[in-house]
């Protein structure tokens, strides 16, 4: 999880894109990533 946070800090512009990809691969987690990143 720490690695993911580090990557998000390095690429903040692609943050939403990365979240969308995670939600597409894990639809049951949809909305969870957005809530915790904000």
C-alpha positions in Angstrom: 0.0 0.0 0.0 2.9 2.3 0.8 4.3 1.7 -2.7 0.9 2.6 -4.3 0.9 5.9 -2.3 4.4 6.7 -3.4 3.5 6.1 -7.1 0.4 8.3 -6.7 2.6 11.1 -5.3 5.0 10.7 -8.2 2.2 10.8 -10.8 -0.6 12.9 -9.4 -1.9 13.8 -12.9 -2.6 10.1 -13.6 -4.1 9.5 -10.2 -7.7 9.4 -11.5 -6.7 7.2 -14.5 -5.0 4.8 -12.1 -8.0 4.7 -9.9 -10.3 4.0 -12.9 -8.1 1.1 -13.9 -8.2 -0.3 -10.4 -11.9 0.0 -10.3 -12.3 -1.7 -13.7 -10.1 -4.7 -12.5 -11.8 -4.7 -9.1 -15.4 -3.5 -9.6 -16.4 -4.6 -6.0 -14.0 -1.9 -4.7 -15.5 0.9 -6.9 -15.7 4.1 -4.9 -13.4 2.9 -2.1 -10.2 4.3 -3.7 -11.8 7.7 -4.4 -12.9 8.0 -0.8 -9.6 7.2 0.8 -7.4 9.3 -1.6 -9.5 12.4 -1.0 
